[in-house]
Each structure stands twice: as C-alpha cells, then as structure tokens.
Amino acid sequence: MGCGVKVWLVPGSRFDELEKGVAIIPVGSVERHGDHLPLGTDALEAMYVAEKVADELCAHLFPPVWYGAAKSLARFSGTIDVGDGPLYAYMCGILRGVASMGYRIIVVVNGHGGNTLALRLAAKKVSFETGTSILVVNWWSDLAQEKRRELFTYPGHAGEDETSAVLHIAPETVDMSSARDHITEPIPSITVYSPKLEEKLYPRAVLGKPTLASAEKGRIWLEEAAKDLATKVREVAKLLELKV
Ligand SMILES: [Zn+2]
C-alpha cells in the first residue's frame, strides 16, 4: 500500500485537514481499440500510471475524466468524441476547481493522443490565471521511451505496447483471439491532420502487432513510466522550491 490519497473516498472534514501539495488527474477516452482491447483502454492505463505515481509521491489522486476528444477513430462503433472545445472547457473547470483548493502542482496524466491539444491549452490558461503549476504528460510517449523501444518492435494504437499494458492492468478485459496485426510504412514524426491518412493507418482501429504482446512486457513498461513521471514531478517541485 502506498501513501497516495483517493480524494473522492475521503470525508470532507478530513479533506480539509490534508495538506494540498500535488494533485493528479488521469484523463482517458472512450474509444475503439481494435477487436481485442476494451473501449476504456486509455482511461485504464492513465488511471494505473496516475495511481502508482500518487502512491510514490504521497499525492492526491482525483477521479478520472473518462470521455475525451477522439475525432480520428470516431467512425468506429464504441468511440465517443466529445470534441476539442467541450473537452477544453470541461478541463478548464476541473483544473480551476483543483487549483482553488490550494494545490501547488497539478499533474494531468493523459492516456489518449486526441486529447493533447485541449489539455495543453486548458493547462496553459488555468496555470497563468491561478499561478498553479500544471504538468500535462502523454504517459505512453513522454515517459520511459528507452524502455519502450527496448521492449516493443511494433508499437501503436492497440498495438504491441498498448496491448501489453492492458494485459497487465486488466487481463480479463482482453480478447487475444480477436487480435489482428496491422503494419504500415514508418510514419514521419511530424503533426499531420489528414482523414485519408487516418483511414490508411487504422482500417481496423489497430496499428502495430498486438499478437506480440505480453503482460510481463506491459508490467515492466508501466512501472518504468510511473517511476519516470515521479522523478520528473520531483524535479519540477525542486525547481519550484516545493517539498514533495
Ligand atoms: Zn489507446
């Protein structure tokens, strides 16, 4: 048992007495992840990393945001896209609320690429409004990248890496008999908005080779990512001269 606090399970009287240091908010997406992973994959992963980091830092864990901006896979059944604007406004409200309680650092652990723009804009806006420091982390691409490269040959949406993560977190939600690989030529590492490219990359809402996944690789990756994030939060706290 770590020392993180799930704030939604704490009575109000006790919550008032708690010191408000670091708050962590996981953000996910309700989105199709091939035929083998659950629709809640991104939230499950973000919640898992967020909880580990909260335990490591004795931080306060806030309830997850389940719904996100998921335009690129909105054509698949099971995906719900709330849109960038509504997600931005919703996140501004959540961040303002958390900042107003006196937290010094807020860490947004994002589990879904489509949310990035709205989350960064909301964090920037509320940080400069309130003076609270807000970190936005895309856990799968900002953390433990060396380990990710070492562990996985064919990563991607619902691919080898993400499937491994869910096999570790919630194996009962995975149907490996439905896993199908989908490989494309390497994707240039620049931002491209293109529905045509999305269709080429995700004909079945999968990219990479989920058939190579394993729970053990998922465990190693997730643990490394959580450790990496805890270190980065500590580094930011040190720069801000805060004790974490
Ligand atoms: Zn995902």
Residues whose N, C-alpha, C, O or C-beta is under 5 A from the ligand:
A	BS01	ZN	T41 D42 G111
